[in-house]
Amino acid sequence: MNRLIGRLPKIGIRPVIDGRELGVRESLEDQCMDMAKAAAKLIEGNLRFPSGERVECVIADTTIGGVADAAACADKFKKEGVEVSLTVTPCWCYGTEVMDTDPLMPKAVWGFNGTERPGAVYLAAALAGYSQKGLPTFGIYGREVQDAGDMSIPKDVEEKLLRFAKAGLAVAQMKGKSYLSIGYSSMGIAGSMVDVNFLQDYFGVRAEFVESVELLRRMDEGIYDKDEYKKALAWTKANCKEGKDYNSPDAQKSAEVKEQEWEKIIKMTLICRDLMIGNPKLKALGFGEESKGRNAIMGGFQGQRQWTDYQPNADFTESILNSSFDWNGIRQAYVFATENDCLNAVSMLFGHLLTNTAQIFSDVRTYWSPESVERVTGKKLTGIAKDGIIHLINSGSTTLDATAQQTDPDGNPTMKPFWDITEEEAQKCLDNTKWPAAIGEYFRGGGFSSQFKTKGTMPLTMCRINLVKGIGPVLQIVEGWSVELPEDIHTVLDERTNPTWPTTWFVPRVTGKGFFKDAYSVMAKWGANHGAISHGHIGADLISLASLLRIPVNMHNVSDDDIFRPSAWSAFGENLESADYKACATYGPLYGFK
């Protein structure tokens, strides 16, 4: 069930029609409404929210032939909670009279490609009207001509309808929610300097700030569910096995101290979750204010250094929250950033809303050339890794789903929406994770980091929002694959950095030119120390989403044929990248009212 405050957004479908009665309108009513029903069936049959609910479509009560019908439709959509608008038609309509003029509503128009009626003519007229009014709208037009009675949806149209729907729903789900910042700036990382105006202007998300001391207060005053704590502690002891202690013998902590740290980090996990979404059980304990949470769709924990010089790190907390399971069973993953990197949290949220899966948070740590690997290990990289690899690794916050112990119907390693994960798969993720004690040089306060390596080969997409003065936000996108190195190569390379942390070996898809000339170029052009990694090749979906939010994409390896943006982008020139920058600058952030 949806754990955030506010109803889930719906998609409104607007069947528009030629308003001339006494023959024209009447002859088109069934075809027009059937087109709307076909679109609704496609969307409802294929899309779900990350919380598991099916996406719901709302169709206008009547076809829309003019201003009065459009107003009646808008009124119904407002009552029904519609946040995304799809207009469909097989015929000519009166463009500006039937259009949706809500400036905050993501919009698309599907014009039927048929010769009996000029649906394509209406589509062109409508998109011109939307562009003239400054309302960017996606245009959907099938490549092949269909017969008037053909209500099937061609594959190319299906792809665009679903891509638009996913992007529009992602925009709608973010609006009105919160980013929870626990602590603030971590070790001078710019992404953890939470920009309140950026969150509000681009996503309609408010920033909520809670000092880390709130965790100590809640632990000291018992502001957490004691019964759940006991359950979590027993589950953790049974399923989260300590790994090798890499600290020097004189720096290793006693079993008693480690036990105390486990108890504390489990409480930290409960408290961070409660801070995000609330917990009604706290009200029964007499803590009404604390029971409400912050309605946070994403969050982050500062940790280093003020917290971790004094208290156990939050690696366990972050890993478990970011995973699709815990002591309460299999459930929707949270989006929770290490080092309070708000920009990476937003990037993770994009992937989560588009795929419904848990997200990987990693340092983009090291590029390993084939020559360097051979020099260090005496072995050659082979297969898709033969031209070089990127080491994705971070201090334990990566989702345990990234062990890739889940499998698709063909037996391939994958990461699934929580409702498709079996108990056996969740257990395998836990069984393939160790929890070594944190290295004291990094974390004086102790704690435990997850330790695993991601199985290969999975399709992955890495993305990252960066803020650039003078431009604003820009989005980077890299599609590629996880790769599983032979153990003798993996061990040598992994031991050269902190071996207590989880590793994903990543091979980007390269093109031989520009930013994607080779894996080294990808690493060299990456704009920050962190990346958000999602299962699947979702670069085209991210590009559509970015255009709705008015965020230009400065780096991607998606085919030009798969890029789908509002039709107005073509008015800014033929070069897709420069047009994207110009369009985003012209329209400005979605909620950045001037």
Disulfide bonds with the S-S distance in Angstrom:
none
